[in-house]
Amino acid sequence: MNKFYFYTPLRGWLLCTLVIAGCYSSIAQTKLQQRVPEKTRILFLFDGSGSMLEPWGKPNQIKINIAKSILTQIVDSLKQNDKLELALRIYGHRSPREANNCKDTWLEVPFKPKNHKLIIDKINEIKPKGVTPITYSLEQAAKDFPAGVGYRNIVILITDGIESCGGDLCATSRELQKKGVFLRPYIIGLGLRAEKTLDCAGKYISAETPREFHEELNKAIQATFSKTTVSVELLDARNQSTESNVNVSFVNSLTGISMYDFVHYRDTQGRPDSVQIDPVVDYDFVVNTIPPVVKRNVTIEIGKHNVVRIPVPQGNLIVQQEGRKDNSLEVIVREKDKTDIIHTQRSNETVRYITGKYEVETLTLPRRKFSVDIQANKNQNIYLPSPGIVNFNTISTGFGSLYEVNVDGTQQWITNLDNRKSNFTLTMLPGRYKIVFRVRNAAGSKFTGFKVFDLASGETKTINVFN
């Protein structure tokens, strides 16, 4: 360890209490569990622009016919899923290209149970015509999802071209995701290489051939329903999974918004539990230690159990002052050579920090700074002597400062004095000090008074500046 200077009425009552407590615990565990919603809404945002008339795949085949065939097969295959609702929005299919109608987007089939035939019929009616207003379509799609909880909202955008109406698709998508309108969209490009343009708006998937389109569309649908779980192993300095009882946030990498917040748990055998997460988005894992440890862009395998190992070795810091049993003393903690305050700690608290070097500054008068090295599973103690009390008498109100006098005779400013009072009391650490003061009505600097004095631990003394 490192240092720095329990048939009776009572039994019946207890039984009742335990039963009630057990019920409350059961209710809490049931109602407070963070789960992936069981029901899903998928909006197909489908390209009906003129470019969908281009050849693709086999000779004499065009994109729109191939895409229609594949999408209708997929929609038909989803009829038996009673936890899924579908909708269809099409863009670029009502106005000719010459009209340059950048608002040519329509919710052709709204969300409703068992509307698969309506969607299939509408898909088969599409006759490509116009431009590609993807951004505006996505903005309008935000209104397509009914209000209410208990659903995951998914967008599958199918396009063979990039934005042609000047919209900022990436910014729009990010903003709608931040508002919780939908999760990260799937964007399937038909014979389109536009990853750099579209990947920032969602998960971009390039389908160079009709077969790839069928496969990738199937994967996107399957990923939506795949049960994906994660165990987080918090590693100590020996890379053993022993750390626990820390808040862990699963943050959406794109939006920066936390999607799940768990207090880490290990069972009686020391194994971390598993939690189910939504595999549609990418995550940063934030272990809310002091300071936080962040593992960015964690690779999650969809439909599998994932184990994520994060090193978070920690040690303890304890600050104590002689004679003080409460926690009224505060200290601020920074990482060494950094200016940001990472924590404010009180006396007689045991606080865990990630191993490393820190600077601790006590909010005493005067302040004291300590360099500490937090080591794994060890206590680092900072001890302060008990303070003394000084009663100052300056005859009249005025202006002045208090300095600490160093061993070599140099001095360091501590604080300015209250210019509204002529008598005041300060609690200070033991040491040598100088008070410098001029009364308000004095006729010049030369009437400035000063006095040097020593203060011991637990001592109370009175300083008359001008006597």
N, C-alpha and C positions, 0 to 999 in steps of 0.2 A: 504494500500500500504506500503510495507516494503522498507526500505532504507538502503543502505550501503554508511559510509562516502563516349451550341440558322435556277396577274402573274407578282415575281421579279427574276432577274438573280441570286441573292444570294440564294433565296429559291430553284430555279431550280438546282443550283450547289449542294446544300445540299441534295436534293432528289436523284440526280444522285450518289452522294457519298455514301448515305445510301444504295441505291440499289446495288452498286458495293460491298460495305462492306458486305452486306447480302449475295451476291453471293459467295464471298470469304469464308464467314463463313460456308455456306452450303457445298461448295466444301471441305473445311477442315474437316467438320464433317463426310462427306461421305468417303473421301479417307483415313482419318487417323484412322478410327474405327478399333479396334483390334477385329477380328472375328475368330471363328473356321472355317477353310476351309470347303466349301460345299461338296467337293468331297473327296472320301476316296479310298485308295488302301489297299487291304488285301492280304498278302502273307500267304498261308497255307504252313507251314514247317512240312512235314509229315514223320513220322517214318516208314521206309520200312525195318527195320533190322530184323534179324532172330527171335528175341524174340517175334515178332508180330504174330508168329505161335502158341503161347501158348494158352491154353484153357481160356475162359472168359465167364462169364454169364451162359447161359443155357448149358446143356450137348451137347457135339459134336459141340460147337461153339468156334471159335478162334477169337482172338483180331482183326486180320487184316480184316476179313470178316465183323465183326460188325462195326468197324471203317469206312470201305469203305462205307457200307450201310448208316450210319448216315451222314458222310461227303457229300456224293453225294446228299442226301436229302436236306441238308442245301444249298449246291451250287445251286441246281435246284430252291430252293425257292427264291434265290436272283436275278433271271433273270430279274425281272421287275424294279429293282433298277437302274435307269440311272445315278445315282451319285456315282456308285461303280464300281471299276475295281478289278479283281481277278487275282492271279497268283498261281502256284503250284510248289514247290520245294520238292523233295523227297530225302531222304538219306538212305544209307544202303541197297539198293535194286538191285544193278547191280553186285556187287562182293560177292563171298561166304565168309562166316565167316573165313574160313581158310586163306584167302588172307590178312586178317586184313587191308583192304584198308580204311585208315582213311581220304581219299579224295573222298570217294564214295558219292557224293552229286551232284544233277543235277537239274537245272531249267527246268522242264519238260514242263511247259506251262507259257510263259511270260505274263506280263500285256498287256491286249488288251480288248477293249469293246466287249461284247457278246461272250466271249470265254468259257462260262459255259459248253457246250457239250464237248469241248476239255478237260477240266479239269476232268469232270466226266468219260470220256473214259480212260484217263490216270490213274485215281485212280483205276478203275476196272482192269487195266493191272498189277498192282503191285503184285510182287511175292517176299515176304520177303526173304532175304538171309544173309546179312552181319552184320557188327558192327554198333556202334552208334556214329558217329562223329558229335555231336550236335554243338560244338563250331565252328568247321571248316565250318559247314553248315551255321551257323549264320553269320560268316565272309563273306562267298560267297553271302549270301542273301542281304548284303549291296549293291551289284552290281545289284541286280534284280530290284530295284526301279528306274524308269526313272527320269532323272533330270527335274527340273522345280518346280514352286510354285503352290499353289492352291489346293494341296492334303495333306491329312493326311496319313501317312504311318504306317500301322499296321501289326504286325507279330503275327500269331497264331501258336504256336508250339505245335504239338501233338506228344507225346512220351510215350512209356511204359518202358523206361529205362533211366538211367542217362548216362552222358558222359563216353565213353569207350575208348577214344583216348588221354586222358591226357590233354585236353584243359581246360582253365580257362573260363568257360561259363559266370560266373558272371562279371569278369573283361571285357571280350569282349563285353557283352551286354551293360554294363555301358558306355564303350568308344563309341560305335556306337550310343547310345542315346545322349551322349554329343555332338557328331558331327551332330546330327539332322537327322540321316539316317531314324530312325523310332521312334515311341513312345514306351512306356513301353510294352514289349511283353506279350501276354497271353500265359501261359504255362499250357497245360492240360495234366495231368498225368493219363494214363490209368491203373487203378489198381495199382498205384505206390504211395508209401508214401515217398516222398523225398522233403518235404517242405524246410527243412533246407539247402538242396543242391541247389535247383532250385529257391526258392523264391527271392533270391538276384539278379537273372537275369531278373525277370519280375514278373507279378502277377501269382503266382502259384495256380492252381485249381486242387484239387484231384478228379478224377472221379473213384470211386471204382467199379461202375457197369455200364453197357451199358446205362441204363436209366439216370444215373447221367451224363455220357458223353454227351448224347443228350441235356440234360437240360443246362449243363454248356457251351457247344459250342453255343447253342442258346443265352444264356445270354451274352456271349462275343460279339457276333455279334450285339445283340440289344444295348448293352452298347456303342458300337462304334457309333451308330446313335442317341442315346438318347440326347435330348436337355437338358442340365444341366445349371442352372443359379445360381448365387451367389449374395447376398447382404452382404456387410460388414458394420456392425454397429460399429462405433468407439465411445466408451463410455467415458464419463467424470467421475469425481470423485464421482458423485451421480448415476453412472451406467445409465445415460441418453445418448441417441444417439445424441450428440450435436457436437462432434468433427468432422472436415472435412478439405477439401483442403490439404490433405496429400497424398503423393505418396504411393501407396500400390502395392507391387510386389507379384505375385503368382509364387512361385519358385518350380521347380520340386524337390521333396524331395530326389530323388535318385541321380540326376546329379548335383544339386545345381545351375542349370541354370534357370533364370527367363523366364517364358513362357508368362506372361502378366504383363504389368506395367500400372496402372491406377492412375490418380489423383482423389482422392475420391471426390464424388459429392453428395450433398443433395439438393432436390428440394425445392420449396417455402414453402412447408408444413413440411420441415425438414426430409423427408424420403430419405434414401440412395437409389441410383438407383441400378438396377440389371445388371450384366454382364454375358455373356455366356462364359463358359470355357469348355475345353476338359476334359471329365471325365475319360479318359483312364489312366492318371497319378495321382500320389498322390502329394499333395502340402504342402509346408510351406508358410504361409502368413506372409510377412514382411511389417510392417507399418513403413515407413521411417521417423519416428520422430527422435528427438535427445534426447537420443540415440534410435536406432531402437527397436521396439517391435516385437518379433517373436512368432507366434503361429504355432507350428510344427505338422506335420502329421494330418492336418485337415481332418476330416471325411466328405466326400462329397457323398450325396446320388444321385446316377445316375438317370437321367431322371426327377429330381425334382428341385424345387427352394429351395436353401439352404440359411439360414441366419447365418452368422458367427459373433459373438459378441466378440470384442477385447477391453479390457480396455486400454485407452491411455490418462489419465488425464494429462493436460499440464498447465504450467504457463509461464510467460515471464521474461526474463532477459534483463536489459538495463544497459549499461556501459557508463558513461559520465565523461568528464573532464572539469573542470572550464575553460572557455574561449575558448574551442575548439568546433567549430560548424561542422567540417568535420568528416569523419570517418577514419581518418588516424591512430588512435590508435588501436592496436590489443590486444586481450586477448585470452588466450587458456583456454579451459574448460575441466575438467576431472570429472568423477564420484568420489565421496569421497572415499578415501582409495584405489584408482586404479591409475595406472600409464599411461594408454592409453589416448591420447588426443582424445576426441570425437567431438570437434568442435573448430574452430577459429572464434571468433566474433570480429566485429569492433565497435568502439565507435558510439553512437547515433543510433545504430540498436536495433530493438526489435526482439529478437529471442525466439522462444518457445522451451521449454524443457519438457520432462516427469517429473512429480513431483518427488521430491527426493532431496538428499543432493549432492552438487557439490563443487569443488574447482576451483576457478577462479584465474588465474595468469596473471597479466598485463605485456605486453612486454615493460615496461618502464625501466628507469635507475634511481634507482634500481628497480628491479621487486617487485611487491606487490602481496600477496596472500590473498584471501578472501574465507571464508567458507560461502556458501549460501544454503538456504533451499527453493527450488522452490515449491510454493504451487499452487493449482489448481485455474486458472483464476485470478491470482494476479500478480502484477508486483514486481519484485525484482530489486532494483536499487543499483548500485555501483557508488559512486561518488569519483573522484580523484581531488586533488587540482591542480591548474595550475602549470606548471614546471617553473624552472628558467634556466638561461643560464650561464655557466662558461667557460671563456676563460683561458686556461692554457698556461703558459710560463715556459719552462724548460731549457732555454738557449741553449741546445744542444740536439741532439737525444740521446736516451738511453732506459732504461728499468724501468718499474714501474707498480704500481697497484693503484686502487682506492678502498677505503673502506668506509662503512657507520659506523658511530660511534653511538652506542646505548646510551640510557639514562643512563644506569649503567656504561658507560665507555668502555664496551666491543666493539669489532669491527667485521664487517663481510665483507668479500671480495665481491666486486661488479664486477670488470672487470679489465683485463690487459690493459695497455695503448699502443698506436701505437708507436712502436720503430723506425718508419721512420720519425717522425715529432718532432719538438721542440715546435711548437705552434699548439694547437688543441682546438676545442670547443665541449662541451658536453651539451645536454639538460637533466636536471635532476629534479627529484621531490624534493620538499623542504625537508631539513633535515641537519644534521651535518655529515661532511665527512672528510676523511684524504687521502691525496695523498702522496705516497711513491715513490721516484724516484732516480735513479743513472744514471748520464750521461755515454755515451758509453765509453769515454776515461778515465774515472776515474780510479785511480790506486788501488782501494780497496773498500771493502764493507763499510768501515767507512766514505766514501764520499757520502753515501746515504743521500738524503734530504727528509724531510717530512713537511707537513703543514696541520693543522686542520682548517676547515672553516665551516661557517654556510651559508645556502642558503635558501632564502625565496621565496614564490610563486611570479612569475613575475619578480623576481630580475635578473639583469645581473651583473656579477662581473668578475674581472680578478684576477687570482692567479699566482703570481710569486713564484715559488717553492724555489728558492735560494736567494730571497731578503727578 
